[in-house]
Amino acid sequence: MQITTKLSIVFLLMSTGLATAQGFTGGDIELSYSQLTDESDLNKTSFEGSFEYGFGDSFAIQGDLATHSFDTSGVDVLTGTVHGIYHASEQLAFGAFYGIEDVDDAGDAEFYGLEAAYAFDRFDLEGYVGDVESGDGTIFGLRSAYSFNDRIGIDLDFDSLDIDVGADVSTLTLRGNYTFVDNAIIYAELGTTNFDIGTADTDEAFVGVGFKINFGDKGGATFGRRGILDVFPGS
């Protein structure tokens, strides 16, 4: 079954029977590029988008779609995710997500998990944990963000992928954001990725740049995008 068909079925089942007060609340589109700083020349170009549809004040559905191109290896990845969201308050949200990732038509890998987000004053916090069905693995991540003012902010992200066969990858990213017009953001990032595969354990530094546009009444979606290979360098 195609990735879009699977996600359409999930979206329909989740939306059935929810409250009648409903409508589009927010979303974003993003383009980014990142590259390792060593001699491997491994780089990734990503194009991603999210949208959120609310059902009353408490419930919402968020849909994500992302494409990643690893130029050096020639590998292309397509990821789609659906989130079911409960807004406990204006600051606190809980969610459950289900996604499918396709790597160059080599087969679909399904993943699912739980997530939470909390916003207060100038701080935003977000975390998630999930299982990967193909390969019997887990994904985990934390995100913190601070806005100095309406224009400038920083993010600190940590993401990890742990596959039971003995492959662990984790990435720590520091990102600086600048909003040059309303809801349009440019950013630069640097970070390090740890590759612990078999007997090899190495740390690789990377840099990246990106452009993001938020839209809708909320000025974006509640949760960040989820994916198995998101842990590899870049946003």
Secondary structure, DSSP 4 states (H G I P E B T S, - for coil): --HHHHHHHHHHHHHTT--S-EEEEEEEEEEEEEEESSTT--EEEEEEEEEEEEETTTEEEEEEEEEEEETTTTEEEEEEEEEEEEESSSSEEEEEEEEEEEETTS-EEEEEEEEEEEEETTEEEEEEEEEETTTTEEEEEEEEEEESSSSEEEEEEEEEEEETTTEEEEEEEEEEEEEEETTEEEEEEEEEEEEEETTEEEEEEEEEEEEEEEETTTTS-SS----SGGGSS--
